[in-house]
Amino acid sequence: MVHGNRFLHVVAGLLMLGLSGATKKEAVKNNSGVQPAGQCGTWVKEPEGGLFTSPNYPNKYPPERECIYIIEAPPRQCIDLFFDEKYSIEPSWECKFDHIEVRDGPFGFSPIIGRYCGQQNPPYIRSSGRYLWIKFVADGELEAMGFSASYNFTAEFWIRVSLK
């Protein structure tokens, strides 16, 4: 039954992706202003890397949002993710309210890298493979400036060599 539960997680993750308004994009360098009102998130597949932001950045993000960004690198490459220093997400203990969650893979059940909030921008992040799953959540209470993140790609070969 373990495989059945995993299948349900995959289906639930794909449904969340569809319900979040995420779509596969081929040529979007900054998706902060291209989504219809009330939607956010995207599937990002840029050959040279790019940029994405929370809704309304650098102004306050709107309440009650969940945005899922999936970054896909070319084959045999991994992702380097950098958050801009101009960063502000409502702070809370264990980031229970507004937060950014980063996972190492294309799904909401991929291994978690970290959950971030507050005034300190998250550290540099490198994926172990060709996907990162990033979720931004805003509850209905306090809003802040949000975030801007940039990413580029690195050949996996160099990572494997440096780890030996």
Backbone as a printed PyTorch tensor [residue, N CA C, xyz], in Angstrom:
tensor([[[  0.8140,  -1.2080,   0.0000],
         [  0.0000,   0.0000,   0.0000],
         [  0.8530,   1.2660,   0.0000]],

        [[  2.1430,   1.1220,   0.2860],
         [  3.0220,   2.2800,   0.2730],
         [  3.0190,   2.9340,  -1.1110]],

        [[  3.0650,   2.1100,  -2.1710],
         [  3.0620,   2.6640,  -3.5260],
         [  1.7620,   3.3980,  -3.8070]],

        [[  0.6460,   2.9010,  -3.2730],
         [ -0.6380,   3.5730,  -3.4570],
         [ -0.6370,   4.9560,  -2.8250]],

        [[ -0.0530,   5.0700,  -1.6300],
         [  0.0320,   6.3750,  -0.9620],
         [  0.9320,   7.3160,  -1.7350]],

        [[  2.0370,   6.8020,  -2.2600],
         [  2.9350,   7.6590,  -3.0480],
         [  2.2250,   8.1670,  -4.2910]],

        [[  1.4510,   7.2890,  -4.9430],
         [  0.6890,   7.6910,  -6.1210],
         [ -0.2770,   8.8130,  -5.7600]],

        [[ -0.9520,   8.6910,  -4.6060],
         [ -1.8790,   9.7350,  -4.1730],
         [ -1.1460,  11.0490,  -3.9340]],

        [[  0.0780,  10.9790,  -3.3900],
         [  0.8560,  12.1960,  -3.1750],
         [  1.2130,  12.8520,  -4.5080]],

        [[  1.5610,  12.0340,  -5.5000],
         [  1.8900,  12.5740,  -6.8190],
         [  0.6670,  13.2640,  -7.4150]],

        [[ -0.4820,  12.5790,  -7.3580],
         [ -1.7140,  13.1530,  -7.9030],
         [ -2.0740,  14.4290,  -7.1540]],

        [[ -1.9730,  14.4120,  -5.8210],
         [ -2.2950,  15.6080,  -5.0330],
         [ -1.3410,  16.7500,  -5.3840]],

        [[ -0.0570,  16.4440,  -5.5590],
         [  0.9070,  17.4780,  -5.9290],
         [  0.6000,  18.0840,  -7.2890]],

        [[  0.2330,  17.2430,  -8.2340],
         [ -0.1140,  17.7480,  -9.5570],
         [ -1.3930,  18.5650,  -9.5220]],

        [[ -2.3630,  18.1390,  -8.7050],
         [ -3.5860,  18.9240,  -8.5620],
         [ -3.2920,  20.2770,  -7.9410]],

        [[ -2.4320,  20.2920,  -6.9090],
         [ -2.0600,  21.5710,  -6.2940],
         [ -1.4000,  22.4740,  -7.3140]],

        [[ -0.5570,  21.9030,  -8.1370],
         [  0.1110,  22.6830,  -9.1770],
         [ -0.9110,  23.2970, -10.1090]],

        [[ -1.8900,  22.5220, -10.5310],
         [ -2.9250,  23.0300, -11.4170],
         [ -3.8070,  24.0590, -10.7420]],

        [[ -4.1590,  23.8290,  -9.4820],
         [ -5.0380,  24.7600,  -8.7750],
         [ -4.3430,  26.0470,  -8.3970]],

        [[ -3.0050,  26.0170,  -8.2990],
         [ -2.2860,  27.2300,  -7.9140],
         [ -2.1680,  28.2150,  -9.0610]],

        [[ -2.5810,  27.7860, -10.2460],
         [ -2.4560,  28.6680, -11.4010],
         [ -1.1310,  28.5050, -12.1010]],

        [[ -0.3360,  27.5170, -11.6930],
         [  0.9590,  27.3180, -12.3160],
         [  0.7710,  26.7420, -13.7120]],

        [[  1.5670,  27.2460, -14.6080],
         [  1.5360,  26.7730, -15.9840],
         [  2.9500,  26.6120, -16.4730]],

        [[  3.1430,  25.7990, -17.4750],
         [  4.4750,  25.6450, -18.0540],
         [  4.7490,  26.8310, -18.9580]],

        [[  5.8530,  27.5150, -18.7060],
         [  6.2310,  28.6960, -19.4800],
         [  7.5360,  28.3990, -20.1930]],

        [[  7.6970,  28.9020, -21.3820],
         [  8.9370,  28.6880, -22.1280],
         [  9.8420,  29.9070, -22.1130]],

        [[  9.3110,  31.1370, -21.9920],
         [ 10.1700,  32.3130, -22.1170],
         [  9.7230,  33.4290, -21.1870]],

        [[  9.8600,  33.2310, -19.8820],
         [  9.4860,  34.2420, -18.9080],
         [ 10.7060,  34.5240, -18.0460]],

        [[ 11.2420,  35.7250, -18.1200],
         [ 12.3970,  36.0780, -17.2950],
         [ 11.9710,  36.5550, -15.9150]],

        [[ 10.8350,  37.2220, -15.7920],
         [ 10.3380,  37.6880, -14.5050],
         [  8.8320,  37.5020, -14.5310]],

        [[  8.3470,  36.5230, -13.7910],
         [  6.9270,  36.1980, -13.8630],
         [  6.0790,  36.9630, -12.8520]],

        [[  6.6130,  37.9680, -12.1920],
         [  5.8580,  38.6410, -11.1420],
         [  4.6680,  39.4170, -11.6750]],

        [[  4.6470,  39.7870, -12.9400],
         [  3.5590,  40.5940, -13.4440],
         [  2.7760,  39.9530, -14.5680]],

        [[  3.0250,  38.6930, -14.8880],
         [  2.3870,  38.1090, -16.0580],
         [  1.2300,  37.1780, -15.7270]],

        [[  1.0170,  36.8550, -14.4740],
         [ -0.0720,  35.9600, -14.1130],
         [ -1.3840,  36.7300, -13.9830]],

        [[ -2.5140,  36.1020, -14.3130],
         [ -3.8050,  36.7620, -14.1030],
         [ -3.9960,  37.1140, -12.6340]],

        [[ -4.8190,  38.1290, -12.3670],
         [ -5.0820,  38.5390, -10.9820],
         [ -5.5800,  37.3470, -10.1860]],

        [[ -5.0870,  37.2120,  -8.9540],
         [ -5.5170,  36.1330,  -8.0840],
         [ -4.7320,  34.8490,  -8.2480]],

        [[ -3.7910,  34.7880,  -9.1990],
         [ -2.9920,  33.5880,  -9.3940],
         [ -1.5170,  33.9350,  -9.2860]],

        [[ -0.7320,  32.9340,  -8.9520],
         [  0.7080,  33.1230,  -8.8810],
         [  1.3810,  31.7750,  -9.0530]],

        [[  2.6810,  31.7830,  -9.2620],
         [  3.4240,  30.5520,  -9.4630],
         [  3.5290,  30.2150, -10.9320]],

        [[  4.5280,  29.3800, -11.2440],
         [  4.7370,  28.9780, -12.6270],
         [  5.6980,  27.8060, -12.6840]],

        [[  5.7240,  27.1380, -13.8160],
         [  6.7530,  26.1410, -14.1130],
         [  7.7920,  26.8810, -14.9340]],

        [[  9.0030,  27.0110, -14.4130],
         [ 10.0330,  27.8210, -15.0520],
         [ 11.0480,  26.9090, -15.7250]],

        [[ 11.2330,  27.1060, -17.0220],
         [ 12.1890,  26.3060, -17.7850],
         [ 12.9300,  27.2360, -18.7350]],

        [[ 13.9400,  27.8970, -18.2180],
         [ 14.7490,  28.8470, -18.9870],
         [ 16.1190,  28.2460, -19.2440]],

        [[ 16.6290,  28.3080, -20.4590],
         [ 17.9430,  27.7080, -20.7280],
         [ 19.0960,  28.4200, -20.0290]],

        [[ 18.9540,  29.6990, -19.7280],
         [ 20.0520,  30.4670, -19.1340],
         [ 19.8050,  30.8560, -17.6770]],

        [[ 18.7140,  30.4040, -17.0670],
         [ 18.3630,  30.8470, -15.7300],
         [ 17.3930,  32.0100, -15.8010]],

        [[ 17.0610,  32.6010, -14.6670],
         [ 16.0970,  33.6920, -14.6760],
         [ 15.8040,  34.2370, -13.2990]],

        [[ 14.6100,  34.8040, -13.1630],
         [ 14.1910,  35.5320, -11.9730],
         [ 12.7080,  35.2910, -11.7420]],

        [[ 12.2970,  35.1660, -10.4830],
         [ 10.8820,  35.1470, -10.1370],
         [ 10.6960,  35.8470,  -8.8050]],

        [[  9.4850,  36.3230,  -8.5480],
         [  9.2120,  37.1110,  -7.3440],
         [  7.8940,  36.6910,  -6.7160]],

        [[  7.7110,  37.1270,  -5.4760],
         [  6.4000,  37.0040,  -4.8480],
         [  5.4620,  38.0130,  -5.5220]],

        [[  4.1480,  37.8140,  -5.4390],
         [  3.2110,  38.7660,  -6.0560],
         [  3.4240,  40.1900,  -5.5250]],

        [[  3.3950,  41.1620,  -6.4100],
         [  3.5110,  42.6010,  -6.1130],
         [  4.9020,  43.0650,  -5.6940]],

        [[  5.8960,  42.1870,  -5.6320],
         [  7.2290,  42.5860,  -5.2000],
         [  7.7290,  43.7620,  -6.0480]],

        [[  8.3070,  44.7970,  -5.4570],
         [  8.7730,  44.9620,  -4.0830],
         [  7.7210,  45.5630,  -3.1440]],

        [[  6.4930,  45.7190,  -3.6080],
         [  5.4300,  46.1620,  -2.7110],
         [  4.9260,  44.9700,  -1.9030]],

        [[  4.0690,  45.2200,  -0.9260],
         [  3.5730,  44.1470,  -0.0710],
         [  2.8110,  43.0990,  -0.8840]],

        [[  3.0650,  41.8430,  -0.5810],
         [  2.3230,  40.7610,  -1.2250],
         [  0.8980,  40.7110,  -0.6680]],

        [[ -0.0620,  40.2390,  -1.4500],
         [ -1.4520,  40.1820,  -1.0010],
         [ -1.6640,  39.0400,   0.0020]],

        [[ -2.7240,  39.1230,   0.8120],
         [ -3.0080,  38.0530,   1.7730],
         [ -3.5880,  36.8160,   1.0770]],

        [[ -3.5530,  35.7190,   1.8100],
         [ -4.1940,  34.4680,   1.4070],
         [ -3.7720,  34.0100,   0.0140]],

        [[ -2.4750,  33.8010,  -0.1460],
         [ -1.9290,  33.3140,  -1.4110],
         [ -1.0970,  32.0670,  -1.1740]],

        [[ -1.1000,  31.2000,  -2.1480],
         [ -0.1760,  30.0630,  -2.1950],
         [  0.3330,  29.9820,  -3.6290]],

        [[  1.6260,  30.1900,  -3.7910],
         [  2.2500,  30.1910,  -5.1200],
         [  3.2710,  29.0690,  -5.1720]],

        [[  3.2190,  28.2720,  -6.2240],
         [  4.1850,  27.1930,  -6.3940],
         [  4.9950,  27.4660,  -7.6480]],

        [[  6.3090,  27.5010,  -7.4700],
         [  7.2390,  27.7150,  -8.5640],
         [  8.0610,  26.4360,  -8.7130]],

        [[  8.1040,  25.8790,  -9.8970],
         [  8.9270,  24.7080, -10.1530],
         [  9.9810,  25.1200, -11.1800]],

        [[ 11.2400,  24.9590, -10.7900],
         [ 12.3380,  25.3040, -11.6840],
         [ 12.9020,  24.0110, -12.2530]],

        [[ 13.0600,  23.9860, -13.5620],
         [ 13.5950,  22.8140, -14.2590],
         [ 14.8760,  23.1990, -14.9920]],

        [[ 15.9520,  22.5150, -14.6640],
         [ 17.2350,  22.7370, -15.3360],
         [ 17.3430,  21.8130, -16.5460]],

        [[ 18.2200,  22.1270, -17.4770],
         [ 18.4720,  21.2000, -18.5840],
         [ 19.0280,  19.8760, -18.0530]],

        [[ 18.9530,  18.8120, -18.8370],
         [ 19.4930,  17.5140, -18.3930],
         [ 20.9480,  17.6220, -17.9490]],

        [[ 21.2890,  16.8490, -16.9070],
         [ 22.6400,  16.7630, -16.3440],
         [ 23.1210,  18.0770, -15.7450]],

        [[ 22.1870,  18.9250, -15.3340],
         [ 22.5530,  20.1600, -14.6430],
         [ 21.7410,  20.2780, -13.3570]],

        [[ 22.2350,  21.0750, -12.4290],
         [ 21.5130,  21.3540, -11.1910],
         [ 21.2580,  22.8600, -11.1050]],

        [[ 20.5330,  23.2720, -10.0780],
         [ 20.0580,  24.6560,  -9.9640],
         [ 20.7480,  25.3560,  -8.8030]],

        [[ 21.2440,  26.5530,  -9.0590],
         [ 21.7490,  27.4470,  -8.0180],
         [ 20.6910,  28.5180,  -7.8130]],

        [[ 20.1910,  28.6510,  -6.5860],
         [ 19.1040,  29.5860,  -6.2620],
         [ 19.6120,  30.6260,  -5.2690]],

        [[ 19.3520,  31.8960,  -5.5860],
         [ 19.7980,  33.0160,  -4.7520],
         [ 18.6090,  33.9210,  -4.4580]],

        [[ 18.3970,  34.2700,  -3.1900],
         [ 17.3520,  35.2240,  -2.8100],
         [ 17.9840,  36.5950,  -2.6210]],

        [[ 17.3420,  37.6120,  -3.1760],
         [ 17.8160,  38.9850,  -3.0640],
         [ 17.8350,  39.4060,  -1.5980]],

        [[ 18.7370,  40.3370,  -1.2530],
         [ 18.8300,  40.8450,   0.1220],
         [ 17.6070,  41.6520,   0.5160]],

        [[ 16.9160,  42.2430,  -0.4530],
         [ 15.6690,  42.9730,  -0.1620],
         [ 14.5770,  41.9340,   0.0030]],

        [[ 14.4420,  41.4240,   1.2280],
         [ 13.6150,  40.2550,   1.5170],
         [ 12.8650,  40.4930,   2.8150]],

        [[ 11.5790,  40.2320,   2.8170],
         [ 10.8060,  40.3560,   4.0530],
         [  9.5370,  39.5090,   3.9560]],

        [[  9.4800,  38.4920,   4.8050],
         [  8.3150,  37.6080,   4.9230],
         [  7.9000,  37.6520,   6.3920]],

        [[  6.6030,  37.7690,   6.6500],
         [  6.1090,  37.8400,   8.0350],
         [  6.8320,  36.8190,   8.9110]],

        [[  7.5120,  37.2750,   9.9770],
         [  8.2250,  36.3370,  10.8400],
         [  7.2760,  35.6060,  11.7900]],

        [[  7.5890,  34.3460,  12.0680],
         [  6.8390,  33.5660,  13.0500],
         [  7.6920,  32.3810,  13.4960]],

        [[  7.3630,  31.8240,  14.6460],
         [  8.0940,  30.6830,  15.1720],
         [  7.9290,  29.5100,  14.2150]],

        [[  9.0380,  28.9220,  13.7930],
         [  9.0780,  27.8170,  12.8400],
         [  8.4130,  28.1700,  11.5020]],

        [[  8.2650,  29.4700,  11.2280],
         [  7.6600,  29.9420,   9.9670],
         [  6.3170,  29.2630,   9.7130]],

        [[  5.4630,  29.2710,  10.7280],
         [  4.1500,  28.6050,  10.6370],
         [  3.1670,  29.3660,   9.7630]],

        [[  3.3360,  30.6700,   9.6240],
         [  2.3660,  31.4750,   8.8820],
         [  2.9200,  31.7600,   7.4850]],

        [[  3.2310,  32.9940,   7.1510],
         [  3.8120,  33.2790,   5.8430],
         [  5.2060,  32.6460,   5.7670]],

        [[  5.5210,  32.0340,   4.6320],
         [  6.8290,  31.4030,   4.4930],
         [  7.1260,  31.0200,   3.0500]],

        [[  8.3840,  30.6910,   2.8120],
         [  8.8490,  30.0860,   1.5740],
         [  9.3700,  28.7050,   1.9460]],

        [[  8.9350,  27.7110,   1.2050],
         [  9.4060,  26.3340,   1.4150],
         [ 10.1060,  25.8860,   0.1460]],

        [[ 11.3170,  25.3540,   0.2810],
         [ 12.0950,  24.9060,  -0.8720],
         [ 12.3320,  23.4080,  -0.7390]],

        [[ 12.0300,  22.6670,  -1.8240],
         [ 12.2150,  21.2150,  -1.8460],
         [ 13.1010,  20.8060,  -3.0080]],

        [[ 13.8760,  19.7610,  -2.7740],
         [ 14.8630,  19.2750,  -3.7270],
         [ 14.2340,  18.2440,  -4.6590]],

        [[ 13.5270,  18.7320,  -5.6650],
         [ 12.8310,  17.8690,  -6.6150],
         [ 11.6270,  18.5990,  -7.1660]],

        [[ 10.8270,  17.9430,  -8.0140],
         [  9.7190,  18.6270,  -8.6860],
         [  8.3800,  18.5700,  -7.9530]],

        [[  8.3310,  17.9610,  -6.7670],
         [  7.0470,  17.7330,  -6.0960],
         [  7.0020,  18.3180,  -4.6830]],

        [[  5.7950,  18.4820,  -4.1720],
         [  5.5840,  18.9440,  -2.8080],
         [  5.9790,  17.9180,  -1.7650]],

        [[  6.2720,  16.6840,  -2.1800],
         [  6.7470,  15.6670,  -1.2400],
         [  8.2300,  15.3550,  -1.4500]],

        [[  8.8990,  16.1100,  -2.3200],
         [ 10.3500,  15.9520,  -2.4920],
         [ 11.0390,  16.3390,  -1.1900]],

        [[ 12.2810,  15.8880,  -0.9590],
         [ 12.9780,  16.2040,   0.3000],
         [ 13.0590,  17.7130,   0.5400]],

        [[ 12.7580,  18.1150,   1.7730],
         [ 12.7520,  19.5480,   2.1000],
         [ 14.1820,  20.0480,   2.2950]],

        [[ 14.4580,  21.1980,   1.7030],
         [ 15.7440,  21.8780,   1.8970],
         [ 15.6100,  22.8660,   3.0490]],

        [[ 14.4990,  23.6150,   3.0870],
         [ 14.2990,  24.5680,   4.1720],
         [ 12.9790,  25.2990,   4.0620]],

        [[ 12.6000,  25.9040,   5.1940],
         [ 11.4070,  26.7550,   5.2830],
         [ 11.8840,  28.0800,   5.8430]],

        [[ 11.5190,  29.1950,   5.1710],
         [ 12.1110,  30.4870,   5.4870],
         [ 11.0530,  31.5650,   5.6660]],

        [[ 11.3320,  32.4850,   6.6010],
         [ 10.4980,  33.6630,   6.8250],
         [ 11.3560,  34.6950,   7.5490]],

        [[ 10.7610,  35.8260,   7.8960],
         [ 11.4990,  36.8540,   8.6330],
         [ 12.1580,  37.8650,   7.7120]],

        [[ 13.1880,  38.5310,   8.2500],
         [ 13.8570,  39.6140,   7.5310],
         [ 15.1720,  39.1910,   6.8850]],

        [[ 15.7040,  38.0300,   7.2650],
         [ 16.9800,  37.5560,   6.7190],
         [ 16.7090,  36.6830,   5.4980]],

        [[ 17.3110,  37.0500,   4.3670],
         [ 17.0790,  36.2660,   3.1630],
         [ 17.6410,  34.8480,   3.3210]],

        [[ 17.0060,  33.8580,   2.7050],
         [ 17.5080,  32.4790,   2.7910],
         [ 18.9150,  32.3650,   2.2260]],

        [[ 19.6560,  31.3320,   2.6410],
         [ 21.0110,  31.1410,   2.1210],
         [ 20.9760,  30.6860,   0.6600]],

        [[ 22.1380,  30.7170,   0.0330],
         [ 22.3070,  30.1520,  -1.3060],
         [ 21.8940,  28.6870,  -1.2630]],

        [[ 21.1620,  28.2430,  -2.2760],
         [ 20.6700,  26.8710,  -2.3300],
         [ 21.1180,  26.2480,  -3.6430]],

        [[ 21.6020,  24.9960,  -3.5890],
         [ 21.9350,  24.2310,  -4.7930],
         [ 21.1580,  22.9170,  -4.7570]],

        [[ 20.4530,  22.6260,  -5.8340],
         [ 19.6930,  21.3770,  -5.9250],
         [ 20.6510,  20.2100,  -6.1470]],

        [[ 20.1700,  18.9960,  -5.8380],
         [ 20.9820,  17.8080,  -6.1050],
         [ 20.7220,  17.2660,  -7.5100]],

        [[ 19.6620,  17.7370,  -8.1420],
         [ 19.3050,  17.2970,  -9.4850],
         [ 18.7850,  18.4620, -10.2960]],

        [[ 17.9240,  18.1890, -11.2550],
         [ 17.5100,  19.2360, -12.1890],
         [ 16.2240,  19.9540, -11.8290]],

        [[ 15.6650,  19.7210, -10.6370],
         [ 14.4180,  20.3870, -10.2460],
         [ 14.5050,  20.9900,  -8.8460]],

        [[ 13.8120,  22.1160,  -8.6610],
         [ 13.5130,  22.6720,  -7.3400],
         [ 12.0300,  23.0010,  -7.3220]],

        [[ 11.3960,  22.7270,  -6.1880],
         [  9.9840,  23.0420,  -5.9500],
         [  9.9600,  24.0940,  -4.8490]],

        [[  9.3700,  25.2500,  -5.1360],
         [  9.3550,  26.3610,  -4.1850],
         [  7.9110,  26.7980,  -3.9680]],

        [[  7.5020,  26.8350,  -2.7060],
         [  6.1400,  27.2760,  -2.3840],
         [  6.2060,  28.5300,  -1.5220]],

        [[  5.4690,  29.5420,  -1.9210],
         [  5.3170,  30.7630,  -1.1270],
         [  3.8960,  30.7700,  -0.5750]],

        [[  3.7630,  30.9510,   0.7420],
         [  2.4630,  30.9650,   1.4010],
         [  2.2900,  32.2720,   2.1530]],

        [[  1.1390,  32.9200,   1.9580],
         [  0.7630,  34.1210,   2.7220],
         [ -0.5970,  33.8450,   3.3620]],

        [[ -0.6640,  34.0230,   4.6760],
         [ -1.9510,  33.8320,   5.3560],
         [ -2.7880,  35.1020,   5.2350]],

        [[ -3.8410,  35.2060,   6.0200],
         [ -4.7510,  36.3460,   5.9100],
         [ -4.4370,  37.5050,   6.8340]],

        [[ -3.3250,  37.4580,   7.5520],
         [ -3.0460,  38.4970,   8.5530],
         [ -2.0740,  39.5540,   8.0530]],

        [[ -0.7970,  39.4290,   8.3830],
         [  0.2060,  40.4520,   8.0690],
         [  0.8600,  40.1750,   6.7210]],

        [[  1.1320,  41.2390,   5.9810],
         [  1.8450,  41.1160,   4.7210],
         [  3.1580,  41.8800,   4.8200]],

        [[  4.0780,  41.5430,   3.9300],
         [  5.3790,  42.2140,   3.9020],
         [  5.8110,  42.3660,   2.4400]],

        [[  7.0550,  42.7870,   2.2330],
         [  7.5670,  43.0570,   0.8880],
         [  7.6520,  41.7840,   0.0380]],

        [[  7.9980,  40.6690,   0.6280],
         [  8.1350,  39.4340,  -0.1360],
         [  9.5650,  39.1860,  -0.5670]],

        [[  9.7300,  38.6160,  -1.7590],
         [ 11.0550,  38.1920,  -2.1860],
         [ 11.2320,  38.3050,  -3.6860]],

        [[ 12.4850,  38.3440,  -4.0750],
         [ 12.9120,  38.1920,  -5.4570],
         [ 14.0150,  37.1360,  -5.4370]],

        [[ 13.9380,  36.1830,  -6.3410],
         [ 14.9380,  35.1150,  -6.3870],
         [ 15.4460,  34.9490,  -7.8110]],

        [[ 16.7280,  34.7100,  -7.9360],
         [ 17.3130,  34.4390,  -9.2460],
         [ 17.9260,  33.0410,  -9.2020]],

        [[ 18.0660,  32.4520, -10.3720],
         [ 18.6180,  31.1060, -10.4480],
         [ 19.4210,  30.9600, -11.7350]],

        [[ 20.3910,  30.0410, -11.6790],
         [ 21.1360,  29.6510, -12.8630],
         [ 21.4650,  28.1730, -12.7330]],

        [[ 22.1310,  27.6390, -13.7160],
         [ 22.3730,  26.2010, -13.7660],
         [ 23.8610,  25.8970, -13.7590]],

        [[ 24.2030,  24.7510, -13.1680],
         [ 25.5710,  24.2730, -13.0800],
         [ 25.5830,  22.8110, -13.5100]],

        [[ 26.5900,  22.4020, -14.2440],
         [ 26.6970,  21.0060, -14.6670],
         [ 26.8570,  20.1080, -13.4440]],

        [[ 26.0930,  19.0080, -13.3760],
         [ 26.1790,  18.0650, -12.2590],
         [ 27.5560,  17.4410, -12.1560]],

        [[ 28.2450,  17.2830, -13.2820],
         [ 29.5720,  16.6740, -13.2930],
         [ 30.4940,  17.3500, -12.2960]],

        [[ 30.4900,  18.6810, -12.2790],
         [ 31.3910,  19.4200, -11.3900],
         [ 31.0340,  19.1980,  -9.9390]],

        [[ 29.7690,  19.0220,  -9.6420],
         [ 29.3690,  18.7620,  -8.2560],
         [ 29.8640,  17.3860,  -7.8320]],

        [[ 29.6780,  16.3810,  -8.6670],
         [ 30.1050,  15.0300,  -8.3200],
         [ 31.6130,  14.9630,  -8.1270]],

        [[ 32.3630,  15.6460,  -8.9740],
         [ 33.8190,  15.6360,  -8.8530],
         [ 34.2350,  16.3030,  -7.5400]],

        [[ 33.5920,  17.4260,  -7.1910],
         [ 33.9950,  18.1560,  -5.9860],
         [ 33.5950,  17.4330,  -4.7070]],

        [[ 32.6350,  16.5130,  -4.7620],
         [ 32.2060,  15.7950,  -3.5710],
         [ 33.0810,  14.5900,  -3.2670]],

        [[ 33.8860,  14.1540,  -4.2230],
         [ 34.7110,  12.9450,  -4.0260],
         [ 35.9350,  13.2350,  -3.2050]]])
